[in-house]
């Protein structure tokens, strides 16, 4: 197939570089204009390229090229929006039906998403998990499952607990854990387990060392019990067996994990092992070694990895920390990734771990590192640089400088802040709420609440900062730097 890439003068270098990097050869034609996105059918008609099976134009173009396509007798299709993606498009031309309306990068994203979902379904279908909790497989080659803990669950009122469970479900949790404080009562435990059972179909676990609370939780319908060791095992074993409830077994103060696992298996319990992940600079590396040793000696017992022990105890952005912990979990054969999402800095960890678990499952199937998978955890950084602006040489260059002082807008001022999951712009006359800077600013202009250009520019800057803060889960204070 002979392919021609059309571009403008400013993007020529990036387009030629991308074409040269592709396995599928393509020619490049630079048309008589600077900005490639401004290519029109008339530009193509004047150039009259011939001898090609496909002419690829920039993905940002919205004009209709059907007439010139018929005149030339050559398919004209949208390429990607960014030159950096041209290489991938060319290398996958036989697998993609390019469109005259949808940019190639969008088609690729849709194709990759469908393919990833199919791979993940195949992983679950082919797995042979030794433990299945309400249809959720644990171990046996299935994807690592995310267990989201609600800390001190019994101290929450019914509505707050329901909201937290629904939030975790929306973030991609596979299972819900109810963390029980020391002052909880059996009636408290029954209440929270029944609420969880009524709100969600996800498996529900309880986390406590107290036998009376374990028994109450199992009686109320808990699907899994955390923190079983030599101190409580024998007191709750019969209830676990009768209810067919698996147990996460941990090392005790006087008994090793090996001893506790051995005792639990002798009692007939279904077990998941937790060698316990230690915090950074508190034995983290040694604890990972213990996981590796346990996996070698017990290849068929599912492993529980408490990633929150690390994420909560390091001042670093959680998405990177969770990604590397999930990679470690995949290597050591972990079946459950556990996080409380307790502190503000760890907010979003459930969503991040779910994405990371899917990445690792895809990488395992492809026998590759977790990159170029179609899904990632790149949030603040990018994988490929996008082409910058190269100003035409004939234009005058002026160095920008701040020259305007504050002048009040006769139409009134705004106080901007975050209100729950929305941006709130408080004016003298009303409050405008929304999730994007554009919709709030458009509304303010339509309502004649902005009359000066400098005020509109200021609002645009501040609202965009607020939107970025909202999307990243950061705090926002008007007139202060976001980073």
KERO-138550 format. One record per residue (C-alpha): residue in one letter; chain; x, y, z; residue number from 1. Coordinates in steps of 0.5 Angstrom, whole numbers, plus 500, padded with zeros to 3 digits. Example, Ala and Ser with C-alpha at 12.3 -4.5 7.8 and 13.67 -1.06 7.14 Angstrom:
% KERO-138550
rec r=A; c=A; u=525; v=491; w=516; k=1
rec r=S; c=A; u=527; v=498; w=514; k=2
//
This chain:
% KERO-138550
rec r=X; c=A; u=500; v=500; w=500; k=1
rec r=X; c=A; u=503; v=507; w=498; k=2
rec r=X; c=A; u=501; v=512; w=503; k=3
rec r=X; c=A; u=502; v=520; w=503; k=4
rec r=X; c=A; u=502; v=524; w=509; k=5
rec r=X; c=A; u=500; v=531; w=508; k=6
rec r=X; c=A; u=502; v=537; w=513; k=7
rec r=X; c=A; u=504; v=544; w=514; k=8
rec r=X; c=A; u=511; v=547; w=514; k=9
rec r=X; c=A; u=511; v=548; w=522; k=10
rec r=X; c=A; u=510; v=540; w=523; k=11
rec r=X; c=A; u=514; v=538; w=517; k=12
rec r=X; c=A; u=520; v=535; w=522; k=13
rec r=X; c=A; u=516; v=532; w=527; k=14
rec r=X; c=A; u=512; v=528; w=521; k=15
rec r=X; c=A; u=518; v=526; w=517; k=16
rec r=X; c=A; u=521; v=524; w=524; k=17
rec r=X; c=A; u=515; v=519; w=525; k=18
rec r=X; c=A; u=514; v=517; w=518; k=19
rec r=X; c=A; u=522; v=515; w=518; k=20
rec r=X; c=A; u=521; v=511; w=525; k=21
rec r=X; c=A; u=515; v=507; w=522; k=22
rec r=X; c=A; u=515; v=500; w=519; k=23
rec r=X; c=A; u=510; v=501; w=514; k=24
rec r=X; c=A; u=513; v=506; w=509; k=25
rec r=X; c=A; u=510; v=513; w=507; k=26
rec r=X; c=A; u=512; v=519; w=503; k=27
rec r=X; c=A; u=511; v=526; w=506; k=28
rec r=X; c=A; u=508; v=532; w=502; k=29
rec r=X; c=A; u=509; v=539; w=505; k=30
rec r=X; c=A; u=503; v=544; w=503; k=31
rec r=X; c=A; u=504; v=551; w=502; k=32
rec r=X; c=A; u=501; v=553; w=509; k=33
rec r=X; c=A; u=504; v=553; w=516; k=34
rec r=X; c=A; u=499; v=550; w=520; k=35
rec r=X; c=A; u=497; v=543; w=518; k=36
rec r=X; c=A; u=491; v=543; w=522; k=37
rec r=X; c=A; u=488; v=549; w=517; k=38
rec r=X; c=A; u=489; v=544; w=511; k=39
rec r=X; c=A; u=483; v=545; w=506; k=40
rec r=X; c=A; u=480; v=541; w=500; k=41
rec r=X; c=A; u=483; v=546; w=496; k=42
rec r=X; c=A; u=490; v=545; w=498; k=43
rec r=X; c=A; u=489; v=538; w=496; k=44
rec r=X; c=A; u=486; v=539; w=490; k=45
rec r=X; c=A; u=492; v=544; w=488; k=46
rec r=X; c=A; u=497; v=539; w=490; k=47
rec r=X; c=A; u=494; v=534; w=486; k=48
rec r=X; c=A; u=498; v=528; w=489; k=49
rec r=X; c=A; u=497; v=521; w=485; k=50
rec r=X; c=A; u=499; v=514; w=485; k=51
rec r=X; c=A; u=497; v=513; w=492; k=52
rec r=X; c=A; u=492; v=508; w=496; k=53
rec r=X; c=A; u=491; v=513; w=502; k=54
rec r=X; c=A; u=492; v=520; w=503; k=55
rec r=X; c=A; u=493; v=521; w=511; k=56
rec r=X; c=A; u=491; v=528; w=513; k=57
rec r=X; c=A; u=492; v=531; w=520; k=58
rec r=X; c=A; u=487; v=529; w=525; k=59
rec r=X; c=A; u=485; v=536; w=527; k=60
rec r=X; c=A; u=482; v=537; w=521; k=61
rec r=X; c=A; u=474; v=538; w=520; k=62
rec r=X; c=A; u=473; v=539; w=513; k=63
rec r=X; c=A; u=469; v=535; w=508; k=64
rec r=X; c=A; u=474; v=532; w=503; k=65
rec r=X; c=A; u=469; v=527; w=500; k=66
rec r=X; c=A; u=469; v=531; w=493; k=67
rec r=X; c=A; u=477; v=532; w=492; k=68
rec r=X; c=A; u=477; v=524; w=494; k=69
rec r=X; c=A; u=473; v=522; w=488; k=70
rec r=X; c=A; u=476; v=527; w=484; k=71
rec r=X; c=A; u=483; v=524; w=486; k=72
rec r=X; c=A; u=480; v=517; w=486; k=73
rec r=X; c=A; u=484; v=516; w=493; k=74
rec r=X; c=A; u=482; v=515; w=500; k=75
rec r=X; c=A; u=483; v=521; w=504; k=76
rec r=X; c=A; u=483; v=519; w=511; k=77
rec r=X; c=A; u=484; v=523; w=518; k=78
rec r=X; c=A; u=491; v=521; w=521; k=79
rec r=X; c=A; u=492; v=522; w=529; k=80
rec r=X; c=A; u=491; v=529; w=532; k=81
rec r=X; c=A; u=499; v=529; w=534; k=82
rec r=X; c=A; u=505; v=527; w=529; k=83
rec r=X; c=A; u=508; v=523; w=535; k=84
rec r=X; c=A; u=502; v=518; w=534; k=85
rec r=X; c=A; u=503; v=517; w=526; k=86
rec r=X; c=A; u=508; v=512; w=527; k=87
rec r=X; c=A; u=504; v=507; w=531; k=88
rec r=X; c=A; u=498; v=509; w=526; k=89
rec r=X; c=A; u=502; v=507; w=520; k=90
rec r=X; c=A; u=505; v=500; w=523; k=91
rec r=X; c=A; u=498; v=498; w=525; k=92
rec r=X; c=A; u=494; v=500; w=518; k=93
rec r=X; c=A; u=492; v=493; w=516; k=94
rec r=X; c=A; u=489; v=493; w=523; k=95
rec r=X; c=A; u=485; v=499; w=523; k=96
rec r=X; c=A; u=479; v=502; w=518; k=97
rec r=X; c=A; u=481; v=509; w=518; k=98
rec r=X; c=A; u=475; v=514; w=518; k=99
rec r=X; c=A; u=474; v=521; w=514; k=100
rec r=X; c=A; u=471; v=523; w=521; k=101
rec r=X; c=A; u=474; v=520; w=527; k=102
rec r=X; c=A; u=482; v=522; w=528; k=103
rec r=X; c=A; u=486; v=515; w=528; k=104
rec r=X; c=A; u=488; v=516; w=535; k=105
rec r=X; c=A; u=481; v=516; w=537; k=106
rec r=X; c=A; u=480; v=509; w=533; k=107
rec r=X; c=A; u=486; v=506; w=536; k=108
rec r=X; c=A; u=484; v=508; w=543; k=109
rec r=X; c=A; u=477; v=505; w=542; k=110
rec r=X; c=A; u=481; v=499; w=539; k=111
rec r=X; c=A; u=486; v=498; w=544; k=112
rec r=X; c=A; u=480; v=499; w=550; k=113
rec r=X; c=A; u=476; v=493; w=547; k=114
rec r=X; c=A; u=482; v=489; w=546; k=115
rec r=X; c=A; u=485; v=490; w=553; k=116
rec r=X; c=A; u=478; v=488; w=556; k=117
rec r=X; c=A; u=477; v=482; w=552; k=118
rec r=X; c=A; u=484; v=480; w=554; k=119
rec r=X; c=A; u=482; v=481; w=562; k=120
rec r=X; c=A; u=476; v=477; w=561; k=121
rec r=X; c=A; u=480; v=471; w=558; k=122
rec r=X; c=A; u=485; v=472; w=564; k=123
rec r=X; c=A; u=479; v=471; w=569; k=124
rec r=X; c=A; u=476; v=466; w=565; k=125
rec r=X; c=A; u=482; v=461; w=564; k=126
rec r=X; c=A; u=484; v=462; w=572; k=127
rec r=X; c=A; u=483; v=457; w=577; k=128
rec r=X; c=A; u=482; v=461; w=583; k=129
rec r=X; c=A; u=482; v=456; w=589; k=130
rec r=X; c=A; u=478; v=462; w=593; k=131
rec r=X; c=A; u=472; v=465; w=590; k=132
rec r=X; c=A; u=468; v=470; w=594; k=133
rec r=X; c=A; u=461; v=472; w=591; k=134
rec r=X; c=A; u=464; v=471; w=584; k=135
rec r=X; c=A; u=470; v=474; w=585; k=136
rec r=X; c=A; u=476; v=469; w=584; k=137
rec r=X; c=A; u=482; v=470; w=588; k=138
rec r=X; c=A; u=489; v=467; w=586; k=139
rec r=X; c=A; u=490; v=461; w=581; k=140
rec r=X; c=A; u=492; v=466; w=575; k=141
rec r=X; c=A; u=486; v=471; w=576; k=142
rec r=X; c=A; u=488; v=478; w=576; k=143
rec r=X; c=A; u=490; v=481; w=583; k=144
rec r=X; c=A; u=484; v=484; w=586; k=145
rec r=X; c=A; u=483; v=490; w=590; k=146
rec r=X; c=A; u=480; v=490; w=597; k=147
rec r=X; c=A; u=479; v=497; w=600; k=148
rec r=X; c=A; u=478; v=498; w=607; k=149
rec r=X; c=A; u=473; v=503; w=611; k=150
rec r=X; c=A; u=477; v=505; w=617; k=151
rec r=X; c=A; u=473; v=504; w=623; k=152
rec r=X; c=A; u=467; v=503; w=620; k=153
rec r=X; c=A; u=463; v=502; w=626; k=154
rec r=X; c=A; u=464; v=509; w=628; k=155
rec r=X; c=A; u=460; v=511; w=621; k=156
rec r=X; c=A; u=453; v=513; w=621; k=157
rec r=X; c=A; u=449; v=509; w=616; k=158
rec r=X; c=A; u=449; v=514; w=611; k=159
rec r=X; c=A; u=456; v=515; w=611; k=160
rec r=X; c=A; u=458; v=508; w=611; k=161
rec r=X; c=A; u=453; v=507; w=605; k=162
rec r=X; c=A; u=457; v=513; w=601; k=163
rec r=X; c=A; u=464; v=510; w=602; k=164
rec r=X; c=A; u=462; v=503; w=600; k=165
rec r=X; c=A; u=459; v=506; w=593; k=166
rec r=X; c=A; u=465; v=511; w=593; k=167
rec r=X; c=A; u=470; v=505; w=593; k=168
rec r=X; c=A; u=465; v=501; w=588; k=169
rec r=X; c=A; u=465; v=507; w=583; k=170
rec r=X; c=A; u=473; v=507; w=584; k=171
rec r=X; c=A; u=474; v=500; w=582; k=172
rec r=X; c=A; u=474; v=496; w=588; k=173
rec r=X; c=A; u=473; v=489; w=587; k=174
rec r=X; c=A; u=472; v=488; w=595; k=175
rec r=X; c=A; u=470; v=492; w=601; k=176
rec r=X; c=A; u=473; v=491; w=608; k=177
rec r=X; c=A; u=470; v=493; w=614; k=178
rec r=X; c=A; u=476; v=495; w=619; k=179
rec r=X; c=A; u=473; v=495; w=626; k=180
rec r=X; c=A; u=476; v=499; w=632; k=181
rec r=X; c=A; u=477; v=496; w=639; k=182
rec r=X; c=A; u=471; v=499; w=642; k=183
rec r=X; c=A; u=466; v=496; w=637; k=184
rec r=X; c=A; u=461; v=491; w=639; k=185
rec r=X; c=A; u=458; v=485; w=636; k=186
rec r=X; c=A; u=452; v=489; w=635; k=187
rec r=X; c=A; u=456; v=494; w=631; k=188
rec r=X; c=A; u=459; v=489; w=627; k=189
rec r=X; c=A; u=452; v=486; w=625; k=190
rec r=X; c=A; u=450; v=493; w=623; k=191
rec r=X; c=A; u=456; v=495; w=618; k=192
rec r=X; c=A; u=456; v=488; w=615; k=193
rec r=X; c=A; u=448; v=488; w=614; k=194
rec r=X; c=A; u=449; v=495; w=611; k=195
rec r=X; c=A; u=455; v=493; w=606; k=196
rec r=X; c=A; u=451; v=487; w=604; k=197
rec r=X; c=A; u=445; v=491; w=602; k=198
rec r=X; c=A; u=449; v=497; w=599; k=199
rec r=X; c=A; u=453; v=492; w=594; k=200
rec r=X; c=A; u=454; v=486; w=591; k=201
rec r=X; c=A; u=462; v=486; w=592; k=202
rec r=X; c=A; u=465; v=481; w=597; k=203
rec r=X; c=A; u=465; v=484; w=604; k=204
rec r=X; c=A; u=471; v=482; w=609; k=205
rec r=X; c=A; u=472; v=484; w=617; k=206
rec r=X; c=A; u=478; v=486; w=620; k=207
rec r=X; c=A; u=479; v=485; w=627; k=208
rec r=X; c=A; u=483; v=480; w=632; k=209
rec r=X; c=A; u=477; v=480; w=637; k=210
rec r=X; c=A; u=474; v=473; w=636; k=211
rec r=X; c=A; u=467; v=476; w=639; k=212
rec r=X; c=A; u=467; v=481; w=633; k=213
rec r=X; c=A; u=469; v=476; w=628; k=214
rec r=X; c=A; u=463; v=471; w=630; k=215
rec r=X; c=A; u=459; v=477; w=629; k=216
rec r=X; c=A; u=461; v=479; w=623; k=217
rec r=X; c=A; u=461; v=471; w=620; k=218
rec r=X; c=A; u=454; v=471; w=623; k=219
rec r=X; c=A; u=452; v=477; w=619; k=220
rec r=X; c=A; u=454; v=475; w=612; k=221
rec r=X; c=A; u=462; v=477; w=612; k=222
rec r=X; c=A; u=465; v=473; w=606; k=223
rec r=X; c=A; u=472; v=474; w=609; k=224
rec r=X; c=A; u=476; v=475; w=615; k=225
rec r=X; c=A; u=482; v=478; w=616; k=226
rec r=X; c=A; u=488; v=478; w=621; k=227
rec r=X; c=A; u=487; v=470; w=624; k=228
rec r=X; c=A; u=493; v=468; w=628; k=229
rec r=X; c=A; u=494; v=463; w=634; k=230
rec r=X; c=A; u=490; v=468; w=639; k=231
rec r=X; c=A; u=484; v=467; w=635; k=232
rec r=X; c=A; u=484; v=462; w=630; k=233
rec r=X; c=A; u=481; v=456; w=635; k=234
rec r=X; c=A; u=476; v=460; w=638; k=235
rec r=X; c=A; u=473; v=462; w=631; k=236
rec r=X; c=A; u=475; v=456; w=626; k=237
rec r=X; c=A; u=468; v=452; w=627; k=238
rec r=X; c=A; u=464; v=459; w=625; k=239
rec r=X; c=A; u=469; v=460; w=619; k=240
rec r=X; c=A; u=468; v=452; w=617; k=241
rec r=X; c=A; u=460; v=452; w=618; k=242
rec r=X; c=A; u=460; v=459; w=614; k=243
rec r=X; c=A; u=465; v=457; w=609; k=244
rec r=X; c=A; u=469; v=463; w=610; k=245
rec r=X; c=A; u=476; v=464; w=608; k=246
rec r=X; c=A; u=481; v=467; w=613; k=247
rec r=X; c=A; u=487; v=472; w=612; k=248
rec r=X; c=A; u=492; v=469; w=616; k=249
rec r=X; c=A; u=498; v=473; w=619; k=250
rec r=X; c=A; u=504; v=472; w=623; k=251
rec r=X; c=A; u=503; v=473; w=631; k=252
rec r=X; c=A; u=507; v=476; w=636; k=253
rec r=X; c=A; u=509; v=469; w=639; k=254
rec r=X; c=A; u=508; v=464; w=632; k=255
rec r=X; c=A; u=510; v=465; w=625; k=256
rec r=X; c=A; u=506; v=465; w=619; k=257
rec r=X; c=A; u=508; v=458; w=617; k=258
rec r=X; c=A; u=506; v=455; w=624; k=259
rec r=X; c=A; u=499; v=459; w=623; k=260
rec r=X; c=A; u=498; v=457; w=616; k=261
rec r=X; c=A; u=500; v=450; w=618; k=262
rec r=X; c=A; u=495; v=450; w=624; k=263
rec r=X; c=A; u=489; v=453; w=620; k=264
rec r=X; c=A; u=490; v=448; w=614; k=265
rec r=X; c=A; u=490; v=442; w=619; k=266
rec r=X; c=A; u=483; v=445; w=622; k=267
rec r=X; c=A; u=481; v=445; w=615; k=268
rec r=X; c=A; u=480; v=453; w=614; k=269
rec r=X; c=A; u=481; v=456; w=607; k=270
rec r=X; c=A; u=487; v=461; w=607; k=271
rec r=X; c=A; u=490; v=467; w=604; k=272
rec r=X; c=A; u=497; v=468; w=607; k=273
rec r=X; c=A; u=499; v=475; w=609; k=274
rec r=X; c=A; u=507; v=475; w=611; k=275
rec r=X; c=A; u=505; v=483; w=612; k=276
rec r=X; c=A; u=509; v=488; w=608; k=277
rec r=X; c=A; u=513; v=493; w=612; k=278
rec r=X; c=A; u=513; v=501; w=611; k=279
rec r=X; c=A; u=519; v=504; w=608; k=280
rec r=X; c=A; u=525; v=504; w=612; k=281
rec r=X; c=A; u=522; v=500; w=617; k=282
rec r=X; c=A; u=524; v=493; w=614; k=283
rec r=X; c=A; u=520; v=494; w=607; k=284
rec r=X; c=A; u=526; v=490; w=603; k=285
rec r=X; c=A; u=526; v=484; w=608; k=286
rec r=X; c=A; u=518; v=484; w=608; k=287
rec r=X; c=A; u=518; v=483; w=600; k=288
rec r=X; c=A; u=524; v=478; w=601; k=289
rec r=X; c=A; u=519; v=474; w=606; k=290
rec r=X; c=A; u=513; v=474; w=601; k=291
rec r=X; c=A; u=518; v=471; w=595; k=292
rec r=X; c=A; u=520; v=466; w=600; k=293
rec r=X; c=A; u=513; v=464; w=602; k=294
rec r=X; c=A; u=511; v=464; w=595; k=295
rec r=X; c=A; u=517; v=459; w=593; k=296
rec r=X; c=A; u=514; v=454; w=599; k=297
rec r=X; c=A; u=507; v=455; w=598; k=298
rec r=X; c=A; u=506; v=456; w=591; k=299
rec r=X; c=A; u=498; v=455; w=591; k=300
rec r=X; c=A; u=496; v=459; w=597; k=301
rec r=X; c=A; u=494; v=466; w=595; k=302
rec r=X; c=A; u=498; v=472; w=598; k=303
rec r=X; c=A; u=495; v=478; w=601; k=304
rec r=X; c=A; u=499; v=485; w=600; k=305
rec r=X; c=A; u=498; v=491; w=604; k=306
rec r=X; c=A; u=500; v=496; w=600; k=307
rec r=X; c=A; u=497; v=501; w=604; k=308
rec r=X; c=A; u=503; v=500; w=609; k=309
rec r=X; c=A; u=507; v=503; w=604; k=310
rec r=X; c=A; u=503; v=508; w=600; k=311
rec r=X; c=A; u=500; v=511; w=607; k=312
rec r=X; c=A; u=507; v=512; w=610; k=313
rec r=X; c=A; u=511; v=516; w=604; k=314
rec r=X; c=A; u=510; v=523; w=602; k=315
rec r=X; c=A; u=510; v=521; w=595; k=316
rec r=X; c=A; u=504; v=521; w=589; k=317
rec r=X; c=A; u=500; v=515; w=590; k=318
rec r=X; c=A; u=500; v=513; w=583; k=319
rec r=X; c=A; u=507; v=512; w=582; k=320
rec r=X; c=A; u=508; v=508; w=589; k=321
rec r=X; c=A; u=502; v=504; w=587; k=322
rec r=X; c=A; u=504; v=502; w=580; k=323
rec r=X; c=A; u=511; v=499; w=583; k=324
rec r=X; c=A; u=507; v=496; w=589; k=325
rec r=X; c=A; u=503; v=493; w=584; k=326
rec r=X; c=A; u=508; v=490; w=579; k=327
rec r=X; c=A; u=512; v=487; w=586; k=328
rec r=X; c=A; u=505; v=484; w=587; k=329
rec r=X; c=A; u=505; v=481; w=580; k=330
rec r=X; c=A; u=512; v=478; w=581; k=331
rec r=X; c=A; u=511; v=475; w=588; k=332
rec r=X; c=A; u=504; v=472; w=586; k=333
rec r=X; c=A; u=500; v=477; w=590; k=334
rec r=X; c=A; u=492; v=475; w=589; k=335
rec r=X; c=A; u=490; v=481; w=594; k=336
rec r=X; c=A; u=492; v=489; w=594; k=337
rec r=X; c=A; u=489; v=492; w=600; k=338
rec r=X; c=A; u=489; v=499; w=601; k=339
rec r=X; c=A; u=485; v=504; w=606; k=340
rec r=X; c=A; u=486; v=510; w=602; k=341
rec r=X; c=A; u=486; v=513; w=609; k=342
rec r=X; c=A; u=490; v=520; w=608; k=343
rec r=X; c=A; u=488; v=525; w=604; k=344
rec r=X; c=A; u=495; v=524; w=600; k=345
rec r=X; c=A; u=493; v=517; w=598; k=346
rec r=X; c=A; u=486; v=519; w=596; k=347
rec r=X; c=A; u=485; v=515; w=589; k=348
rec r=X; c=A; u=489; v=509; w=591; k=349
rec r=X; c=A; u=483; v=504; w=590; k=350
rec r=X; c=A; u=482; v=507; w=583; k=351
rec r=X; c=A; u=490; v=507; w=582; k=352
rec r=X; c=A; u=491; v=500; w=584; k=353
rec r=X; c=A; u=485; v=497; w=580; k=354
rec r=X; c=A; u=488; v=500; w=574; k=355
rec r=X; c=A; u=495; v=498; w=576; k=356
rec r=X; c=A; u=492; v=491; w=577; k=357
rec r=X; c=A; u=490; v=491; w=570; k=358
rec r=X; c=A; u=496; v=493; w=567; k=359
rec r=X; c=A; u=500; v=488; w=570; k=360
rec r=X; c=A; u=495; v=482; w=568; k=361
rec r=X; c=A; u=496; v=485; w=561; k=362
rec r=X; c=A; u=503; v=485; w=561; k=363
rec r=X; c=A; u=503; v=478; w=564; k=364
rec r=X; c=A; u=499; v=476; w=558; k=365
rec r=X; c=A; u=503; v=479; w=553; k=366
rec r=X; c=A; u=510; v=477; w=557; k=367
rec r=X; c=A; u=512; v=484; w=557; k=368
rec r=X; c=A; u=514; v=490; w=561; k=369
rec r=X; c=A; u=508; v=494; w=564; k=370
rec r=X; c=A; u=508; v=499; w=558; k=371
rec r=X; c=A; u=505; v=500; w=551; k=372
rec r=X; c=A; u=499; v=497; w=554; k=373
rec r=X; c=A; u=494; v=502; w=552; k=374
rec r=X; c=A; u=492; v=504; w=559; k=375
rec r=X; c=A; u=497; v=507; w=564; k=376
rec r=X; c=A; u=498; v=511; w=570; k=377
rec r=X; c=A; u=501; v=517; w=567; k=378
rec r=X; c=A; u=498; v=523; w=570; k=379
rec r=X; c=A; u=502; v=528; w=571; k=380
rec r=X; c=A; u=508; v=526; w=566; k=381
rec r=X; c=A; u=507; v=524; w=559; k=382
rec r=X; c=A; u=510; v=519; w=555; k=383
rec r=X; c=A; u=511; v=522; w=548; k=384
rec r=X; c=A; u=513; v=530; w=548; k=385
rec r=X; c=A; u=508; v=533; w=543; k=386
rec r=X; c=A; u=510; v=538; w=538; k=387
rec r=X; c=A; u=511; v=545; w=540; k=388
rec r=X; c=A; u=510; v=552; w=537; k=389
rec r=X; c=A; u=515; v=554; w=532; k=390
rec r=X; c=A; u=513; v=562; w=530; k=391
rec r=X; c=A; u=514; v=564; w=523; k=392
rec r=X; c=A; u=521; v=568; w=522; k=393
rec r=X; c=A; u=518; v=574; w=519; k=394
rec r=X; c=A; u=513; v=576; w=525; k=395
rec r=X; c=A; u=515; v=581; w=530; k=396
rec r=X; c=A; u=517; v=578; w=537; k=397
rec r=X; c=A; u=515; v=581; w=543; k=398
rec r=X; c=A; u=517; v=579; w=550; k=399
rec r=X; c=A; u=511; v=579; w=555; k=400
rec r=X; c=A; u=511; v=583; w=561; k=401
rec r=X; c=A; u=506; v=584; w=566; k=402
rec r=X; c=A; u=503; v=591; w=566; k=403
rec r=X; c=A; u=496; v=592; w=569; k=404
rec r=X; c=A; u=494; v=593; w=576; k=405
rec r=X; c=A; u=487; v=591; w=579; k=406
rec r=X; c=A; u=481; v=594; w=576; k=407
rec r=X; c=A; u=475; v=592; w=579; k=408
rec r=X; c=A; u=469; v=590; w=574; k=409
rec r=X; c=A; u=463; v=594; w=574; k=410
rec r=X; c=A; u=459; v=587; w=573; k=411
rec r=X; c=A; u=462; v=585; w=580; k=412
rec r=X; c=A; u=467; v=580; w=583; k=413
rec r=X; c=A; u=468; v=573; w=584; k=414
rec r=X; c=A; u=470; v=568; w=589; k=415
rec r=X; c=A; u=472; v=561; w=587; k=416
rec r=X; c=A; u=473; v=555; w=591; k=417
rec r=X; c=A; u=472; v=548; w=591; k=418
rec r=X; c=A; u=465; v=545; w=593; k=419
rec r=X; c=A; u=465; v=538; w=594; k=420
rec r=X; c=A; u=466; v=535; w=587; k=421
rec r=X; c=A; u=464; v=541; w=583; k=422
rec r=X; c=A; u=467; v=548; w=582; k=423
rec r=X; c=A; u=463; v=554; w=585; k=424
rec r=X; c=A; u=464; v=561; w=583; k=425
rec r=X; c=A; u=461; v=566; w=588; k=426
rec r=X; c=A; u=458; v=572; w=585; k=427
rec r=X; c=A; u=455; v=578; w=588; k=428
rec r=X; c=A; u=448; v=576; w=585; k=429
rec r=X; c=A; u=449; v=568; w=585; k=430
rec r=X; c=A; u=453; v=562; w=585; k=431
rec r=X; c=A; u=455; v=558; w=579; k=432
rec r=X; c=A; u=457; v=551; w=580; k=433
rec r=X; c=A; u=460; v=546; w=575; k=434
rec r=X; c=A; u=466; v=541; w=574; k=435
rec r=X; c=A; u=469; v=545; w=568; k=436
rec r=X; c=A; u=472; v=552; w=567; k=437
rec r=X; c=A; u=469; v=553; w=561; k=438
rec r=X; c=A; u=462; v=552; w=563; k=439
rec r=X; c=A; u=463; v=556; w=569; k=440
rec r=X; c=A; u=466; v=562; w=565; k=441
rec r=X; c=A; u=461; v=561; w=559; k=442
rec r=X; c=A; u=455; v=562; w=564; k=443
rec r=X; c=A; u=458; v=568; w=567; k=444
rec r=X; c=A; u=459; v=571; w=560; k=445
rec r=X; c=A; u=452; v=569; w=558; k=446
rec r=X; c=A; u=449; v=572; w=565; k=447
rec r=X; c=A; u=453; v=579; w=564; k=448
rec r=X; c=A; u=457; v=578; w=570; k=449
rec r=X; c=A; u=463; v=580; w=566; k=450
rec r=X; c=A; u=464; v=586; w=563; k=451
rec r=X; c=A; u=472; v=587; w=562; k=452
rec r=X; c=A; u=477; v=583; w=558; k=453
rec r=X; c=A; u=482; v=583; w=564; k=454
rec r=X; c=A; u=477; v=580; w=569; k=455
rec r=X; c=A; u=475; v=575; w=564; k=456
rec r=X; c=A; u=482; v=573; w=563; k=457
rec r=X; c=A; u=483; v=573; w=570; k=458
rec r=X; c=A; u=477; v=568; w=571; k=459
rec r=X; c=A; u=479; v=564; w=566; k=460
rec r=X; c=A; u=486; v=563; w=569; k=461
rec r=X; c=A; u=483; v=562; w=576; k=462
rec r=X; c=A; u=478; v=557; w=574; k=463
rec r=X; c=A; u=482; v=553; w=570; k=464
rec r=X; c=A; u=487; v=552; w=576; k=465
rec r=X; c=A; u=481; v=550; w=580; k=466
rec r=X; c=A; u=479; v=545; w=575; k=467
rec r=X; c=A; u=486; v=542; w=575; k=468
rec r=X; c=A; u=486; v=541; w=582; k=469
rec r=X; c=A; u=479; v=538; w=582; k=470
rec r=X; c=A; u=481; v=533; w=577; k=471
rec r=X; c=A; u=488; v=531; w=581; k=472
rec r=X; c=A; u=484; v=531; w=588; k=473
rec r=X; c=A; u=488; v=537; w=590; k=474
rec r=X; c=A; u=486; v=543; w=595; k=475
rec r=X; c=A; u=485; v=550; w=591; k=476
rec r=X; c=A; u=486; v=557; w=594; k=477
rec r=X; c=A; u=484; v=563; w=589; k=478
rec r=X; c=A; u=490; v=567; w=587; k=479
rec r=X; c=A; u=495; v=562; w=590; k=480
rec r=X; c=A; u=500; v=557; w=586; k=481
rec r=X; c=A; u=497; v=550; w=585; k=482
rec r=X; c=A; u=504; v=547; w=585; k=483
//
